[in-house]
Amino acid sequence: MARKPNYKFERMERDRQKAAKKAARLEAKREKSDLKKAETEGLVPEGEDISGQPGETPGQPEDSDDSNS
């Protein structure tokens, strides 16, 4: 038996998903803008990767538990 459509709920779910996607895009855009501003002001050296984990030094390999010796 086919289910009864719930148009209002489906519409609300689509709108909620659109809003979440829009917010994520806006946040990414703000972060990119802030990084660019910081680079132009000289707060962050150009080319430095700050996308790593907090406290992680860029360019250094992580320690792994794989010991093949």
Helices and strands as residue ranges (DSSP letters): H 7-41
